[in-house]
Amino acid sequence: MDHRDRLILALSALIRAEREARNAWDSAIAADALPPEVIHAVGDDPKRLIANDDLELAEAFVSPSATRAQAAARFA
């Protein structure tokens, strides 16, 4: 396994973790499990989560059936 393979595996793991974090956040909000102060604090955080377009691009990039050129063309 070369350095590119390790990078792809790491990016895939980050994508999965980001999706799980978003799902947990959505579930907590839907269940009204978070106080308004927490929701407001997270909303005021200047660091934004990765956008859905970013996730789709990364997934297309690491997909076994996609090439870099196909992934780049899809989101150009």
TORKOL-4160 file (C-alpha; in steps of 0.2 Angstrom, whole numbers, padded with zeros to 4 digits, m for minus):
76
<pt num="1" X="0000" Y="0000" Z="0000"/>
<pt num="2" X="0008" Y="0016" Z="m0005"/>
<pt num="3" X="0005" Y="0034" Z="0002"/>
<pt num="4" X="m0009" Y="0038" Z="m0010"/>
<pt num="5" X="m0019" Y="0022" Z="m0004"/>
<pt num="6" X="m0016" Y="0027" Z="0014"/>
<pt num="7" X="m0022" Y="0045" Z="0010"/>
<pt num="8" X="m0038" Y="0038" Z="0001"/>
<pt num="9" X="m0042" Y="0027" Z="0016"/>
<pt num="10" X="m0039" Y="0041" Z="0028"/>
<pt num="11" X="m0051" Y="0053" Z="0018"/>
<pt num="12" X="m0064" Y="0039" Z="0017"/>
<pt num="13" X="m0063" Y="0037" Z="0036"/>
<pt num="14" X="m0065" Y="0056" Z="0038"/>
<pt num="15" X="m0080" Y="0056" Z="0026"/>
<pt num="16" X="m0089" Y="0043" Z="0036"/>
<pt num="17" X="m0085" Y="0051" Z="0053"/>
<pt num="18" X="m0092" Y="0068" Z="0046"/>
<pt num="19" X="m0108" Y="0059" Z="0040"/>
<pt num="20" X="m0110" Y="0050" Z="0057"/>
<pt num="21" X="m0107" Y="0067" Z="0066"/>
<pt num="22" X="m0120" Y="0075" Z="0056"/>
<pt num="23" X="m0132" Y="0061" Z="0058"/>
<pt num="24" X="m0130" Y="0062" Z="0077"/>
<pt num="25" X="m0132" Y="0081" Z="0077"/>
<pt num="26" X="m0148" Y="0080" Z="0067"/>
<pt num="27" X="m0155" Y="0066" Z="0078"/>
<pt num="28" X="m0151" Y="0076" Z="0094"/>
<pt num="29" X="m0159" Y="0091" Z="0087"/>
<pt num="30" X="m0174" Y="0081" Z="0081"/>
<pt num="31" X="m0176" Y="0073" Z="0099"/>
<pt num="32" X="m0174" Y="0090" Z="0107"/>
<pt num="33" X="m0160" Y="0083" Z="0117"/>
<pt num="34" X="m0149" Y="0099" Z="0116"/>
<pt num="35" X="m0152" Y="0115" Z="0125"/>
<pt num="36" X="m0154" Y="0130" Z="0114"/>
<pt num="37" X="m0138" Y="0138" Z="0121"/>
<pt num="38" X="m0128" Y="0123" Z="0114"/>
<pt num="39" X="m0137" Y="0125" Z="0097"/>
<pt num="40" X="m0134" Y="0143" Z="0097"/>
<pt num="41" X="m0116" Y="0141" Z="0102"/>
<pt num="42" X="m0112" Y="0129" Z="0088"/>
<pt num="43" X="m0121" Y="0140" Z="0075"/>
<pt num="44" X="m0111" Y="0155" Z="0080"/>
<pt num="45" X="m0094" Y="0145" Z="0078"/>
<pt num="46" X="m0084" Y="0153" Z="0064"/>
<pt num="47" X="m0078" Y="0136" Z="0059"/>
<pt num="48" X="m0090" Y="0128" Z="0047"/>
<pt num="49" X="m0093" Y="0110" Z="0045"/>
<pt num="50" X="m0089" Y="0102" Z="0028"/>
<pt num="51" X="m0102" Y="0107" Z="0015"/>
<pt num="52" X="m0112" Y="0093" Z="0007"/>
<pt num="53" X="m0104" Y="0097" Z="m0010"/>
<pt num="54" X="m0087" Y="0094" Z="m0002"/>
<pt num="55" X="m0093" Y="0077" Z="0005"/>
<pt num="56" X="m0100" Y="0072" Z="m0013"/>
<pt num="57" X="m0084" Y="0078" Z="m0021"/>
<pt num="58" X="m0073" Y="0068" Z="m0009"/>
<pt num="59" X="m0084" Y="0052" Z="m0011"/>
<pt num="60" X="m0083" Y="0054" Z="m0030"/>
<pt num="61" X="m0064" Y="0055" Z="m0028"/>
<pt num="62" X="m0062" Y="0040" Z="m0017"/>
<pt num="63" X="m0075" Y="0029" Z="m0026"/>
<pt num="64" X="m0067" Y="0014" Z="m0034"/>
<pt num="65" X="m0076" Y="0017" Z="m0050"/>
<pt num="66" X="m0072" Y="0035" Z="m0052"/>
<pt num="67" X="m0056" Y="0043" Z="m0058"/>
<pt num="68" X="m0049" Y="0059" Z="m0053"/>
<pt num="69" X="m0053" Y="0067" Z="m0069"/>
<pt num="70" X="m0071" Y="0061" Z="m0068"/>
<pt num="71" X="m0073" Y="0067" Z="m0050"/>
<pt num="72" X="m0066" Y="0084" Z="m0055"/>
<pt num="73" X="m0077" Y="0085" Z="m0070"/>
<pt num="74" X="m0092" Y="0081" Z="m0060"/>
<pt num="75" X="m0090" Y="0096" Z="m0049"/>
<pt num="76" X="m0081" Y="0109" Z="m0061"/>
